[in-house]
Structures are given as C-alpha cells and as structure tokens.
Amino acid sequence: MPSKITAILVAHPGKSLELRELLVSMAPHCRAEPGNLRWDIWRDSVDDHRYVLDELYRDGAAVEAHRASQHYQAYLAKVPPLAERTAVLAEVVDVR
C-alpha cells in the first residue's frame, strides 16, 4: 500500500535561499530511490519562505529505506539551522 510524506518547511529569517538550494539538491537522490513514486517541491504562493515536500512511496518499506539513506540523514542534519520542519506520514484511505 502506498505511503505519502508531506513535509512543510518554513525558512528561518535570511535562510530561504539556502533552504531552497538544499531541497532542490535532494530531488535527484530521492527520485532515484527504487521505492519512490513521486518527489516534488512546492513553494507557498502567499509565503515564499514556506516550502512543501510532496513525496509518494511504494510502501512503508520504501519510506524506511528513504529515511535510512545517506542523503536523507545529511538533509536532516542541515535542516534545523535553516527551517522549522513538520512532516506527516500518511497511508491511503480506501474509499471504494
């Protein structure tokens, strides 16, 4: 069953460009993961210091592999000085 991660990052004052560069640098690594189905960056159209990561993975095991990856661990270490981060891991709700 697919798993979705939605992460919201709000840049600290003066850190928006660095945050954007970090997020953009993550895209090729995350998209290359075998269990990744989608990995997109969105910027809030009202608050250009707020970014939303929209990630979709094949299943929970793919999320675990993502979180164990070197690029994700490096990202986690770099985020705190750049932004406040909130992430939601969601599972699909069957509406049939």
C-alpha positions as CSV (number, residue, x, y, z in Angstrom):
1,M,0.0,0.0,0.0
2,P,1.4,3.4,-0.9
3,S,2.8,5.8,1.8
4,K,2.8,9.6,1.5
5,I,5.0,12.1,3.2
6,T,4.1,15.7,3.3
7,A,6.7,17.9,4.9
8,I,6.3,21.6,5.5
9,L,9.4,23.7,6.0
10,V,9.4,27.4,6.9
11,A,12.7,29.1,6.5
12,H,14.3,31.0,9.3
13,P,14.9,34.7,8.6
14,G,17.5,35.1,5.9
15,K,17.7,31.3,5.2
16,S,15.1,30.9,2.4
17,L,17.6,30.7,-0.4
18,E,19.8,28.1,1.4
19,L,16.7,26.1,2.2
20,R,15.6,26.1,-1.4
21,E,19.0,25.0,-2.6
22,L,19.1,22.2,-0.1
23,L,15.6,21.0,-1.2
24,V,16.5,21.2,-4.9
25,S,19.7,19.2,-4.2
26,M,17.7,16.4,-2.7
27,A,15.4,15.9,-5.7
28,P,17.6,13.7,-7.8
29,H,18.7,11.5,-4.9
30,C,15.1,10.9,-3.6
31,R,13.6,10.4,-7.1
32,A,16.3,7.8,-7.8
33,E,15.3,5.6,-4.8
34,P,13.7,2.3,-6.0
35,G,10.6,2.7,-3.9
36,N,10.0,6.4,-4.8
37,L,7.0,7.1,-7.0
38,R,7.0,10.9,-6.7
39,W,9.0,13.6,-5.0
40,D,8.1,17.3,-5.6
41,I,8.9,20.6,-4.1
42,W,6.2,23.3,-3.8
43,R,6.6,26.9,-2.6
44,D,3.7,28.6,-0.9
45,S,2.2,31.2,-3.3
46,V,1.4,33.5,-0.3
47,D,4.5,33.0,1.9
48,D,7.6,32.4,-0.3
49,H,9.6,31.3,2.8
50,R,7.3,28.2,3.2
51,Y,8.0,25.0,1.1
52,V,6.0,21.8,0.9
53,L,7.6,18.5,0.0
54,D,5.2,16.1,-1.6
55,E,6.5,12.6,-1.5
56,L,5.0,9.3,-2.5
57,Y,6.5,5.9,-1.9
58,R,5.5,2.4,-3.0
59,D,5.1,1.2,0.6
60,G,6.3,1.5,4.2
61,A,9.5,-0.3,3.5
62,A,10.3,2.2,0.8
63,V,9.8,5.0,3.4
64,E,12.1,3.2,5.8
65,A,14.8,2.9,3.1
66,H,14.4,6.6,2.3
67,R,14.8,7.6,5.9
68,A,17.9,5.3,6.3
69,S,19.6,6.8,3.2
70,Q,22.7,8.9,3.5
71,H,21.2,11.8,1.6
72,Y,18.2,11.9,3.9
73,Q,20.4,11.7,7.0
74,A,22.5,14.5,5.7
75,Y,19.4,16.6,4.9
76,L,18.1,16.1,8.5
77,A,21.3,17.4,9.9
78,K,21.2,20.5,7.7
79,V,17.5,21.5,8.2
80,P,17.4,22.8,11.9
81,P,19.6,25.9,11.3
82,L,17.6,26.6,8.1
83,A,14.0,26.0,8.9
84,E,11.2,24.7,11.1
85,R,10.0,21.4,9.7
86,T,6.8,19.5,10.2
87,A,6.3,16.1,8.5
88,V,3.2,13.9,8.2
89,L,3.5,10.2,7.1
90,A,0.1,9.2,5.7
91,E,-1.5,6.0,4.4
92,V,-4.1,5.8,1.8
93,V,-7.8,5.6,2.9
94,D,-9.8,3.1,0.8
95,V,-12.9,5.0,-0.4
96,R,-14.5,2.3,-2.5
